[in-house]
């Protein structure tokens, strides 16, 4: 009876796993369109199966996996985001070798991301990190050129080291509690050194996955070496999953270990360094990569406030939804415009609606009201203030001003007079469809923020 209940609660994950297996079988017959169709159908089915479970608060398999507010909304964010990513992949690499393999890996990595988002046990976090990591390394290396190979190797080596540190460090928490369940972390009350040792491990392992400073070095190279569609996918799905995992792990950890202050310092450093580095980039993909690093600092503000503010968990979820929409949309425009900053010259004049969409995405990333990104940042800043970290909220606001300077480097050239042609590319229909969906989400959901989870 208990097993049947557990499997029923895992219906979205099991559906996605089945879809991934069918995609691999279809790829054996080199049926790329069928692979895409199965993937999109599996993602849609898993999303629909998630809807009835949003009010559920339970665990399965002895508490090792959680079906709760975080994991439920994570699925509603990650699954549609993956579907849009699959459309971008199809648009960019249609007809090229191993296309179906890339699509299958994307879905398998998302399955690992779901495991991170619902993790209730140390081993589930480790499995989630491994699943997302191995697939991501292969996706970055797909082009088989020097840039992609070098980026994938850096990604792999850095991932192996940080993963090993995380696994070793988590043994301290196991020793302190006698259990691998995160729900038992309350027993670490008063065990400061043990708490700190395990915390360092989690920061290293998940900080690498979320590209927090100083574990971000792989991100610009990986995004630049990978296809644009894969860079878009990695920048949103695996990153968001890392912060969902942070929320699952640290919400049970006693705050007397000093970890909120440590994470607040990392958050401030991450958002500041990310934007300062973005200011000097000439490659468009690297610029957005450093912008993505900076956004990780805002995610971390919500993690800092866990257990001290009712805005913390909703802030992480709302900002994640906004981030997936606006960052995927920005990468979709890059896929149409080109990888270099110079490719944007005159883009807003020759492709007016795409230029306007890019402006919407960039203003949303900055946090301009009433766009979706503003709503997410408002939640996170409110969480930081309520948790007693007013100084962190001030740094967040100041960095939003710095962000505007970064994004103006993209917006201004788009409306200069230029002789550069911007013809429609192969796959433009799918890419433009992605832009339409993400720009509508960025514009409309911010105005309808009342439907979002609140404190």
C-alpha positions as CSV (number, residue, x, y, z in Angstrom):
1,X,0.0,0.0,0.0
2,X,2.8,2.4,1.0
3,X,4.7,1.6,-2.2
4,X,1.6,2.3,-4.3
5,X,1.2,5.7,-2.6
6,X,4.8,6.6,-3.2
7,X,4.7,5.7,-6.8
8,X,1.5,7.7,-7.3
9,X,3.1,10.7,-5.8
10,X,6.1,10.2,-8.1
11,X,4.0,10.1,-11.3
12,X,5.5,13.2,-12.9
13,X,9.1,12.0,-12.4
14,X,8.2,8.5,-13.5
15,X,6.5,9.9,-16.6
16,X,9.5,12.0,-17.5
17,X,11.8,9.0,-17.0
18,X,9.7,6.8,-19.3
19,X,9.7,9.6,-21.9
20,X,13.5,9.8,-21.7
21,X,13.8,6.1,-22.3
22,X,11.5,6.2,-25.2
23,X,13.5,9.1,-26.7
24,X,16.6,7.0,-26.5
25,X,14.9,4.1,-28.3
26,X,13.6,6.5,-31.0
27,X,17.1,7.9,-31.5
28,X,18.4,4.4,-32.2
29,X,16.3,4.6,-35.4
30,X,17.6,8.2,-36.1
31,X,14.0,9.5,-35.8
32,X,14.9,13.0,-34.5
33,X,11.4,14.4,-35.0
34,X,9.9,11.5,-33.1
35,X,12.4,12.0,-30.3
36,X,11.3,15.7,-30.0
37,X,7.6,14.7,-30.1
38,X,8.1,12.2,-27.3
39,X,10.1,14.6,-25.2
40,X,7.5,17.4,-25.5
41,X,4.6,15.0,-24.8
42,X,6.4,13.6,-21.7
43,X,7.1,17.1,-20.4
44,X,3.5,18.1,-21.0
45,X,2.2,15.0,-19.3
46,X,4.5,15.4,-16.3
47,X,3.4,19.1,-15.9
48,X,-0.3,18.1,-15.9
49,X,0.3,15.4,-13.4
50,X,2.0,17.9,-11.1
51,X,-1.0,20.3,-10.9
52,X,-3.1,18.1,-8.5
53,X,0.0,17.7,-6.2
54,X,0.7,21.4,-5.5
55,X,-1.2,21.3,-2.2
56,X,0.5,18.0,-1.1
57,X,3.0,18.1,1.6
58,X,4.5,14.5,2.0
59,X,7.6,12.5,1.6
60,X,8.2,9.2,-0.2
61,X,10.6,6.3,0.3
62,X,11.3,6.9,3.9
63,X,11.6,10.7,3.7
64,X,14.3,10.7,1.1
65,X,12.2,12.6,-1.5
66,X,9.8,15.4,-0.8
67,X,6.6,16.2,-2.5
68,X,5.9,19.7,-1.2
69,X,5.5,23.4,-2.2
70,X,9.1,23.7,-3.4
71,X,9.3,20.5,-5.5
72,X,5.8,21.1,-6.9
73,X,6.4,24.6,-8.2
74,X,9.9,23.6,-9.3
75,X,8.3,21.1,-11.7
76,X,5.9,23.8,-13.0
77,X,9.0,25.9,-13.7
78,X,11.5,23.4,-14.9
79,X,9.3,21.2,-17.1
80,X,7.9,24.0,-19.4
81,X,11.4,25.6,-19.4
82,X,12.8,22.3,-20.7
83,X,10.1,22.1,-23.4
84,X,11.1,25.6,-24.6
85,X,14.8,24.6,-24.5
86,X,14.0,21.5,-26.7
87,X,12.4,23.8,-29.3
88,X,15.6,25.9,-29.3
89,X,17.7,22.8,-29.6
90,X,15.7,21.7,-32.6
91,X,15.9,25.2,-34.2
92,X,19.7,25.3,-33.8
93,X,20.9,21.8,-34.7
94,X,18.0,20.3,-36.8
95,X,19.4,17.7,-39.3
96,X,22.8,17.5,-37.7
97,X,24.3,14.3,-36.3
98,X,23.2,13.1,-32.9
99,X,20.4,15.6,-32.7
100,X,18.1,13.1,-30.9
101,X,20.8,12.2,-28.5
102,X,21.1,15.9,-27.5
103,X,17.3,16.1,-26.9
104,X,17.4,12.9,-24.9
105,X,20.2,14.2,-22.7
106,X,18.3,17.4,-22.1
107,X,15.3,15.5,-20.7
108,X,17.5,13.2,-18.6
109,X,19.3,16.3,-17.1
110,X,16.0,17.7,-16.2
111,X,15.1,14.5,-14.4
112,X,18.2,15.0,-12.3
113,X,17.1,18.6,-11.8
114,X,13.8,17.4,-10.4
115,X,15.6,15.1,-8.0
116,X,17.6,18.1,-6.7
117,X,14.4,20.1,-6.3
118,X,12.7,17.5,-4.2
119,X,15.8,16.1,-2.3
120,X,15.1,15.1,1.3
121,X,18.3,13.0,1.7
122,X,22.0,13.6,1.2
123,X,22.3,10.7,-1.3
124,X,19.4,12.1,-3.4
125,X,21.3,15.4,-3.7
126,X,24.5,13.5,-4.7
127,X,22.5,11.5,-7.4
128,X,20.9,14.7,-8.6
129,X,24.3,16.5,-9.0
130,X,25.7,13.5,-10.8
131,X,22.8,13.2,-13.2
132,X,22.7,16.8,-14.1
133,X,26.5,17.0,-14.3
134,X,27.2,14.0,-16.6
135,X,24.6,15.0,-19.0
136,X,25.6,18.6,-19.0
137,X,29.3,17.8,-19.8
138,X,28.2,15.8,-22.8
139,X,25.9,18.6,-24.0
140,X,28.7,21.2,-23.8
141,X,31.0,18.9,-25.8
142,X,28.5,18.2,-28.5
143,X,30.0,20.4,-31.2
144,X,33.3,18.5,-31.1
145,X,35.4,21.6,-31.8
146,X,38.3,22.9,-29.8
147,X,36.3,25.5,-27.9
148,X,33.6,23.0,-26.9
149,X,36.1,20.3,-25.9
150,X,38.1,22.7,-23.7
151,X,34.9,24.1,-22.1
152,X,33.6,20.6,-21.4
153,X,36.9,19.4,-19.9
154,X,37.0,22.5,-17.6
155,X,33.4,21.8,-16.6
156,X,34.1,18.1,-16.0
157,X,37.2,18.6,-13.9
158,X,35.7,21.3,-11.9
159,X,32.5,19.3,-11.4
160,X,34.5,16.2,-10.3
161,X,36.5,18.2,-7.7
162,X,33.5,20.1,-6.3
163,X,31.4,16.9,-6.2
164,X,34.0,15.0,-4.3
165,X,34.3,17.8,-1.8
166,X,30.6,17.8,-1.3
167,X,30.3,14.0,-0.8
168,X,33.2,14.1,1.7
169,X,31.8,17.1,3.6
170,X,28.3,15.6,3.9
171,X,29.8,12.7,5.9
172,X,30.2,15.2,8.8
173,X,26.5,15.8,8.9
174,X,25.8,12.1,8.8
175,X,28.2,11.6,11.7
176,X,26.5,14.4,13.7
177,X,23.0,13.2,13.1
178,X,23.3,9.5,12.5
179,X,21.1,9.9,9.5
180,X,21.3,11.0,5.8
181,X,17.9,12.7,6.0
182,X,17.8,16.5,5.9
183,X,14.8,16.5,8.2
184,X,17.2,15.3,11.0
185,X,19.6,18.3,10.7
186,X,17.9,19.9,13.6
187,X,20.0,17.6,15.8
188,X,23.1,19.6,14.8
189,X,21.9,22.4,17.2
190,X,25.0,23.4,19.1
191,X,27.4,21.3,17.0
192,X,28.9,24.3,15.3
193,X,32.0,22.8,13.8
194,X,30.1,19.8,12.3
195,X,27.5,22.2,10.9
196,X,30.1,24.4,9.3
197,X,31.9,21.4,7.7
198,X,28.8,20.1,6.1
199,X,27.8,23.6,5.1
200,X,31.0,24.2,3.3
201,X,30.5,20.9,1.4
202,X,27.0,22.0,0.3
203,X,28.2,25.5,-0.7
204,X,30.9,24.0,-2.8
205,X,28.8,21.3,-4.5
206,X,25.6,23.3,-5.1
207,X,27.5,26.6,-5.5
208,X,29.3,25.1,-8.5
209,X,26.0,24.0,-10.0
210,X,24.5,27.4,-9.4
211,X,27.7,29.2,-10.6
212,X,28.2,31.2,-7.4
213,X,31.4,33.1,-6.9
214,X,34.1,31.7,-6.5
215,X,32.8,28.5,-8.1
216,X,31.6,30.1,-11.3
217,X,34.8,29.9,-13.5
218,X,33.3,27.1,-15.7
219,X,30.2,29.0,-16.7
220,X,31.5,31.6,-19.2
221,X,33.6,29.0,-21.1
222,X,30.9,26.4,-21.0
223,X,28.2,28.8,-22.3
224,X,30.6,30.1,-25.0
225,X,31.8,26.6,-26.2
226,X,28.3,25.0,-26.2
227,X,25.6,25.6,-28.8
228,X,23.5,28.7,-27.9
229,X,20.4,26.5,-27.1
230,X,22.4,24.4,-24.7
231,X,23.9,27.5,-23.0
232,X,20.3,28.7,-22.6
233,X,19.2,25.4,-21.1
234,X,22.2,25.2,-18.7
235,X,21.8,28.8,-17.6
236,X,18.3,28.3,-16.4
237,X,17.3,24.7,-15.6
238,X,20.4,23.3,-13.8
239,X,20.9,26.7,-12.1
240,X,17.4,26.9,-10.8
241,X,17.5,23.3,-9.6
242,X,20.7,24.1,-7.5
243,X,18.8,26.8,-5.6
244,X,15.7,24.6,-5.1
245,X,18.2,22.1,-3.6
246,X,19.7,24.8,-1.4
247,X,16.2,25.5,-0.1
248,X,15.4,21.9,0.6
249,X,18.7,21.3,2.4
250,X,19.1,24.5,4.5
251,X,15.6,25.1,5.6
252,X,16.1,22.3,8.2
253,X,19.6,23.5,9.3
254,X,19.8,25.5,12.6
255,X,20.6,29.1,11.9
256,X,22.9,29.4,14.9
257,X,25.8,28.0,12.9
258,X,26.3,31.3,11.2
259,X,25.5,30.0,7.7
260,X,23.1,32.9,6.8
261,X,25.9,35.5,7.2
262,X,28.4,33.4,5.1
263,X,25.8,33.0,2.3
264,X,25.0,36.7,2.5
265,X,28.6,37.6,1.9
266,X,28.8,35.1,-1.1
267,X,25.5,36.6,-2.5
268,X,26.9,40.1,-2.4
269,X,30.2,39.0,-4.0
270,X,28.4,37.0,-6.7
271,X,26.0,39.7,-7.9
272,X,28.7,42.4,-7.8
273,X,31.4,40.4,-9.5
274,X,29.1,39.1,-12.1
275,X,27.9,42.5,-13.3
276,X,31.4,44.0,-13.1
277,X,32.8,41.2,-15.3
278,X,29.8,41.5,-17.7
279,X,30.7,45.2,-18.2
280,X,33.9,44.4,-20.1
281,X,32.7,41.5,-22.3
282,X,32.5,41.8,-26.1
283,X,31.2,38.3,-26.7
284,X,27.4,38.3,-26.3
285,X,27.2,34.8,-24.9
286,X,29.9,35.5,-22.3
287,X,28.2,38.7,-21.3
288,X,24.9,36.9,-20.6
289,X,26.9,34.2,-18.8
290,X,28.3,36.7,-16.4
291,X,24.9,38.3,-16.1
292,X,23.7,34.8,-15.2
293,X,26.4,34.6,-12.5
294,X,25.1,37.9,-11.0
295,X,21.5,36.6,-11.0
296,X,22.7,33.7,-8.8
297,X,23.5,36.2,-6.1
298,X,19.9,37.3,-6.1
299,X,18.7,33.7,-5.8
300,X,21.0,33.3,-2.8
301,X,19.3,36.2,-1.0
302,X,16.2,33.9,-0.7
303,X,18.3,31.1,0.7
304,X,19.9,33.5,3.3
305,X,16.4,34.3,4.6
306,X,15.2,30.6,4.9
307,X,13.6,30.1,8.3
308,X,13.6,33.9,9.1
309,X,11.2,35.3,6.5
310,X,7.9,34.1,4.9
311,X,9.1,35.6,1.6
312,X,12.1,33.3,1.3
313,X,10.7,30.2,-0.4
314,X,8.1,32.2,-2.5
315,X,10.9,34.5,-3.5
316,X,13.1,31.7,-4.7
317,X,10.2,30.2,-6.6
318,X,8.9,33.4,-8.2
319,X,12.3,34.6,-9.2
320,X,13.1,31.2,-10.7
321,X,10.0,31.3,-12.8
322,X,10.9,34.9,-14.0
323,X,14.5,34.0,-14.6
324,X,13.6,30.9,-16.7
325,X,11.3,33.1,-18.9
326,X,13.5,36.1,-19.4
327,X,16.9,34.3,-19.7
328,X,15.6,31.7,-22.2
329,X,14.0,34.6,-24.2
330,X,17.3,36.5,-24.2
331,X,19.2,33.5,-25.5
332,X,16.5,32.9,-28.1
333,X,17.1,36.4,-29.5
334,X,20.9,35.8,-29.4
335,X,20.3,32.6,-31.4
336,X,18.6,34.8,-34.1
337,X,21.0,37.7,-33.9
338,X,24.5,36.2,-33.4
339,X,27.0,35.5,-30.7
340,X,29.0,38.8,-30.8
341,X,28.0,42.1,-29.4
342,X,28.5,43.7,-32.8
343,X,25.8,41.4,-34.2
344,X,23.2,43.4,-32.4
345,X,24.1,46.6,-34.4
346,X,20.8,47.8,-35.9
347,X,19.0,44.6,-34.9
348,X,16.1,46.5,-33.3
349,X,15.7,48.5,-36.5
350,X,15.7,45.6,-39.0
351,X,13.8,43.1,-36.7
352,X,11.6,45.5,-34.6
353,X,9.5,43.1,-32.6
354,X,12.5,40.9,-31.7
355,X,14.4,44.0,-30.7
356,X,11.5,45.1,-28.5
357,X,11.3,41.6,-27.0
358,X,15.0,41.7,-26.1
359,X,14.5,45.1,-24.4
360,X,11.7,43.6,-22.4
361,X,13.9,40.7,-21.3
362,X,16.9,42.9,-20.4
363,X,14.7,45.4,-18.4
364,X,13.1,42.4,-16.6
365,X,16.6,41.0,-15.7
366,X,17.4,44.5,-14.4
367,X,14.3,44.5,-12.2
368,X,12.2,47.3,-13.8
369,X,8.5,47.3,-12.7
370,X,6.0,45.9,-13.6
371,X,7.9,43.1,-15.4
372,X,8.2,39.6,-14.0
373,X,11.8,40.0,-13.0
374,X,10.8,43.0,-10.7
375,X,8.3,40.8,-8.9
376,X,10.9,38.1,-8.3
377,X,13.5,40.6,-7.0
378,X,10.9,42.4,-4.8
379,X,10.2,39.1,-3.1
380,X,13.9,38.4,-2.6
381,X,14.7,41.9,-1.3
382,X,11.7,41.7,1.0
383,X,13.0,38.4,2.4
384,X,16.5,39.8,3.0
385,X,15.1,42.8,4.8
386,X,12.7,40.7,7.0
387,X,15.5,38.3,7.9
388,X,17.6,41.3,9.1
389,X,19.9,41.6,6.2
390,X,19.1,45.2,5.1
391,X,22.7,45.7,4.0
392,X,22.4,42.8,1.5
393,X,19.1,44.2,0.1
394,X,20.8,47.6,-0.4
395,X,23.7,45.9,-2.3
396,X,21.0,44.1,-4.4
397,X,19.4,47.4,-5.3
398,X,22.7,49.0,-6.1
399,X,23.6,46.1,-8.3
400,X,20.3,46.5,-10.2
401,X,21.6,50.0,-11.2
402,X,24.9,48.4,-12.3
403,X,22.8,45.8,-14.2
404,X,21.1,48.5,-16.2
405,X,24.6,49.7,-17.3
406,X,25.4,46.2,-18.4
407,X,22.2,45.7,-20.4
408,X,22.4,49.2,-22.0
409,X,25.5,47.9,-23.7
410,X,23.1,45.6,-25.6
411,X,20.1,47.8,-25.9
412,X,21.8,50.9,-27.3
413,X,23.6,49.2,-30.3
414,X,20.3,47.6,-31.3
415,X,18.8,50.9,-32.3
416,X,21.8,52.4,-34.0
417,X,21.7,52.9,-37.7
418,X,23.6,50.0,-39.3
419,X,24.1,48.4,-42.7
420,X,24.2,44.9,-41.1
421,X,21.7,42.5,-42.5
422,X,19.7,40.3,-40.2
423,X,18.1,37.6,-42.4
424,X,15.8,34.9,-41.0
425,X,17.7,31.8,-40.0
426,X,16.9,28.2,-40.4
427,X,14.7,27.2,-37.4
428,X,13.6,30.8,-36.9
429,X,9.9,29.8,-36.5
430,X,10.6,27.7,-33.5
431,X,13.0,30.3,-32.0
432,X,10.5,33.1,-32.6
433,X,7.8,31.0,-31.0
434,X,10.0,30.6,-27.9
435,X,10.5,34.4,-27.9
436,X,6.7,34.9,-28.1
437,X,6.0,32.6,-25.1
438,X,8.8,34.0,-22.9
439,X,8.0,37.6,-23.6
440,X,4.3,37.1,-22.8
441,X,5.3,35.4,-19.6
442,X,7.7,38.2,-18.7
443,X,5.1,40.9,-19.5
444,X,1.9,39.3,-18.2
445,X,2.8,37.2,-15.2
446,X,4.4,40.2,-13.5
447,X,1.0,42.0,-13.8
448,X,-0.8,38.9,-12.4
449,X,1.5,38.2,-9.6
450,X,-1.4,37.4,-7.3
451,X,-1.4,33.8,-8.7
452,X,2.1,33.2,-7.5
453,X,2.9,31.5,-4.2
454,X,3.1,34.0,-1.3
455,X,4.1,33.9,2.3
